[in-house]
């Protein structure tokens, strides 16, 4: 049984709210209000804020306060460029080491394919599904056996998750992504690393393109309301 510290529990709770969009991008986080809502003292809350700031999920602005980090087309582009660099290099490393079987990836694929996600599911359900589906990418990164690549990917993962959860709200995204995952791993198993690498590039580029379309649409709708 894992017992979390108060700071760990607060961090996880706020992280999930940011990931699902329940805490909106740009929203101000008042120490007094959040500590009262969660029934916690301010010292562990401040420590949770520091952890989330290190994950680029919140931003502390001098003399203004703490805010949920913004998401945007430009930021999405940067995050996905970093993602592509890491995940495609991971496939190249698998090639250099002739690694064709990745521990845990078949189980990750099977679980994600059997996961039932309806169009009516809320953001928490989508986040839960994402945590299952993202195991595919994590297993590939871990299979490089390069601790620096794993660390860099972990550093990117919180910001990346915000966009990936948004992506899963797009109709049909789940099925397309799962088909991509299966095709990429099938080629790795056959030693067709360059084809797998190109499939990974196309998978990441398509996801980014759809996300940028969605972000542009949301931005336009918000501008009309304003």
C-alpha positions as CSV (number, residue, x, y, z in Angstrom):
1,X,0.0,0.0,0.0
2,X,1.4,3.4,-1.0
3,X,0.8,6.2,1.4
4,X,1.2,9.6,-0.1
5,X,2.4,12.7,1.7
6,X,0.0,15.6,2.0
7,X,2.1,17.5,-0.6
8,X,2.0,14.5,-2.9
9,X,-1.8,14.2,-2.6
10,X,-2.3,17.9,-3.3
11,X,0.1,17.8,-6.3
12,X,-1.7,14.8,-7.8
13,X,-5.1,16.4,-7.2
14,X,-4.2,19.7,-8.8
15,X,-2.3,18.0,-11.6
16,X,-5.4,16.0,-12.6
17,X,-7.6,19.1,-12.5
18,X,-5.1,20.8,-14.9
19,X,-4.8,17.8,-17.2
20,X,-8.5,17.5,-17.5
21,X,-9.1,21.2,-18.0
22,X,-11.2,21.5,-14.9
23,X,-8.7,24.1,-13.9
24,X,-8.7,26.3,-17.0
25,X,-5.5,27.5,-18.7
26,X,-4.7,31.0,-17.4
27,X,-6.8,30.6,-14.2
28,X,-5.4,32.2,-11.1
29,X,-4.7,29.9,-8.1
30,X,-5.1,31.7,-4.8
31,X,-3.3,30.0,-1.9
32,X,-6.0,31.0,0.5
33,X,-8.8,29.7,-1.6
34,X,-7.2,26.5,-2.7
35,X,-6.0,25.6,0.9
36,X,-9.5,26.3,2.2
37,X,-11.2,24.2,-0.6
38,X,-8.8,21.3,0.0
39,X,-8.7,21.6,3.8
40,X,-4.9,21.7,3.9
41,X,-2.4,24.2,5.4
42,X,-0.4,26.5,3.1
43,X,3.1,25.1,3.5
44,X,2.4,21.8,1.7
45,X,0.3,23.7,-0.8
46,X,3.3,26.0,-1.6
47,X,5.5,22.9,-2.1
48,X,2.9,21.4,-4.4
49,X,2.9,24.6,-6.4
50,X,6.6,24.4,-6.7
51,X,6.4,20.8,-8.0
52,X,3.8,21.8,-10.5
53,X,5.8,24.8,-11.6
54,X,8.7,22.4,-12.3
55,X,6.4,20.4,-14.5
56,X,5.5,23.6,-16.4
57,X,1.8,23.2,-15.4
58,X,1.6,26.4,-13.4
59,X,3.5,29.7,-13.6
60,X,4.4,32.0,-10.7
61,X,4.3,35.7,-11.8
62,X,6.0,38.2,-9.5
63,X,3.6,40.4,-7.7
64,X,0.7,38.9,-9.6
65,X,0.3,35.4,-8.2
66,X,0.2,31.8,-9.4
67,X,-1.6,30.8,-12.7
68,X,-2.3,27.6,-14.6
69,X,0.1,27.6,-17.6
70,X,-1.5,28.5,-20.9
71,X,-1.9,26.2,-23.8
72,X,-1.6,27.4,-27.4
73,X,-0.8,26.5,-30.9
74,X,2.8,27.8,-30.5
75,X,3.3,25.8,-27.3
76,X,1.7,22.7,-28.8
77,X,4.2,23.0,-31.7
78,X,7.2,23.2,-29.3
79,X,6.0,20.3,-27.2
80,X,5.4,18.1,-30.2
81,X,8.7,18.9,-31.7
82,X,10.4,17.7,-28.5
83,X,8.2,14.6,-28.4
84,X,9.0,13.7,-32.0
85,X,12.8,14.2,-31.3
86,X,12.7,11.8,-28.3
87,X,10.3,9.1,-29.6
88,X,11.9,8.9,-33.1
89,X,15.4,8.8,-31.6
90,X,14.1,6.0,-29.3
91,X,13.2,3.9,-32.4
92,X,16.6,4.6,-33.8
93,X,18.2,3.4,-30.6
94,X,16.1,0.2,-30.7
95,X,17.5,-0.4,-34.2
96,X,21.1,0.1,-33.1
97,X,20.6,-2.4,-30.3
98,X,18.5,-4.8,-32.5
99,X,15.7,-4.7,-29.9
100,X,12.5,-6.2,-31.4
101,X,10.6,-7.3,-28.3
102,X,9.6,-4.6,-25.8
103,X,8.6,-5.8,-22.3
104,X,5.1,-4.9,-21.3
105,X,4.1,-3.4,-24.7
106,X,1.8,-6.2,-25.9
107,X,-0.1,-6.0,-22.6
108,X,-0.3,-2.2,-22.9
109,X,-1.7,-2.6,-26.4
110,X,-4.2,-5.2,-25.3
111,X,-5.5,-3.3,-22.3
112,X,-5.9,0.0,-24.3
113,X,-7.7,-1.8,-27.1
114,X,-10.1,-3.4,-24.7
115,X,-10.8,-0.2,-22.8
116,X,-14.3,1.0,-23.3
117,X,-14.6,4.7,-23.8
118,X,-17.9,6.2,-24.9
119,X,-18.5,9.6,-26.5
120,X,-20.3,10.6,-23.3
121,X,-17.3,10.0,-21.0
122,X,-16.1,13.0,-19.0
123,X,-12.6,14.4,-18.8
124,X,-11.7,12.2,-15.9
125,X,-12.6,9.0,-17.8
126,X,-10.6,10.3,-20.8
127,X,-7.6,11.0,-18.5
128,X,-7.9,7.5,-17.2
129,X,-7.9,6.0,-20.7
130,X,-5.0,8.2,-21.7
131,X,-2.9,6.8,-18.8
132,X,-3.6,3.3,-20.1
133,X,-2.9,4.2,-23.8
134,X,0.2,6.2,-23.1
135,X,2.0,3.1,-21.7
136,X,2.8,2.3,-25.4
137,X,5.0,5.3,-25.8
138,X,6.5,5.0,-22.3
139,X,7.5,1.4,-23.0
140,X,9.3,2.4,-26.2
141,X,11.2,5.2,-24.3
142,X,12.1,2.8,-21.5
143,X,13.3,0.1,-23.9
144,X,16.2,2.4,-25.0
145,X,17.7,1.8,-21.5
146,X,19.0,5.3,-21.7
147,X,18.2,7.0,-18.4
148,X,18.6,10.5,-19.8
149,X,16.1,10.0,-22.5
150,X,13.7,8.6,-19.9
151,X,14.3,11.6,-17.7
152,X,13.8,14.1,-20.6
153,X,10.5,12.3,-21.6
154,X,9.3,12.4,-18.0
155,X,10.1,16.2,-17.9
156,X,8.0,16.6,-21.0
157,X,5.2,14.3,-20.0
158,X,3.0,16.6,-17.9
159,X,2.8,19.3,-20.6
160,X,2.3,16.6,-23.3
161,X,-0.5,15.0,-21.4
162,X,-2.6,18.2,-21.4
163,X,-2.5,18.2,-25.2
164,X,-3.1,14.4,-25.5
165,X,-6.1,14.5,-23.3
166,X,-7.5,17.3,-25.4
167,X,-6.8,15.2,-28.5
168,X,-8.8,12.3,-27.2
169,X,-11.9,14.5,-27.1
170,X,-11.7,14.6,-30.9
171,X,-14.1,12.1,-32.5
172,X,-12.4,9.0,-33.8
173,X,-9.0,9.8,-32.3
174,X,-8.8,6.7,-30.1
175,X,-9.3,4.2,-32.9
176,X,-6.7,5.9,-35.2
177,X,-4.1,6.1,-32.4
178,X,-4.5,2.5,-31.4
179,X,-4.2,1.4,-35.0
180,X,-1.0,3.5,-35.3
181,X,0.4,1.9,-32.1
182,X,-0.2,-1.6,-33.3
183,X,1.3,-0.9,-36.8
184,X,4.5,0.7,-35.3
185,X,5.1,-2.1,-32.9
186,X,4.4,-4.7,-35.6
187,X,7.2,-3.2,-37.7
188,X,9.6,-3.0,-34.8
189,X,9.1,-6.7,-34.1
190,X,9.9,-7.4,-37.8
191,X,13.0,-5.3,-37.6
192,X,11.6,-2.7,-40.0
193,X,12.9,0.1,-37.9
194,X,13.0,2.9,-40.5
195,X,9.4,2.2,-41.5
196,X,8.4,2.2,-37.8
197,X,10.3,5.5,-37.4
198,X,8.4,7.0,-40.3
199,X,5.1,5.7,-38.9
200,X,6.0,7.3,-35.6
201,X,6.7,10.7,-37.3
202,X,3.4,10.5,-39.2
203,X,1.5,9.5,-36.0
204,X,2.9,12.5,-34.1
205,X,2.5,15.0,-36.9
206,X,-1.1,14.0,-37.5
207,X,-1.9,14.3,-33.8
208,X,-0.3,17.7,-33.7
209,X,-2.1,18.9,-36.8
210,X,-5.5,17.9,-35.4
211,X,-4.7,19.5,-32.0
212,X,-3.6,22.8,-33.7
213,X,-6.9,22.8,-35.6
214,X,-8.8,22.2,-32.3
215,X,-6.9,24.9,-30.5
216,X,-7.5,27.4,-33.3
217,X,-11.2,26.6,-33.2
218,X,-11.5,26.9,-29.5
219,X,-9.5,30.2,-29.6
220,X,-11.9,31.6,-32.2
221,X,-15.0,30.6,-30.3
222,X,-13.6,32.2,-27.1
223,X,-12.9,35.4,-29.1
224,X,-16.4,35.5,-30.4
225,X,-17.8,35.1,-26.8
226,X,-15.6,37.9,-25.5
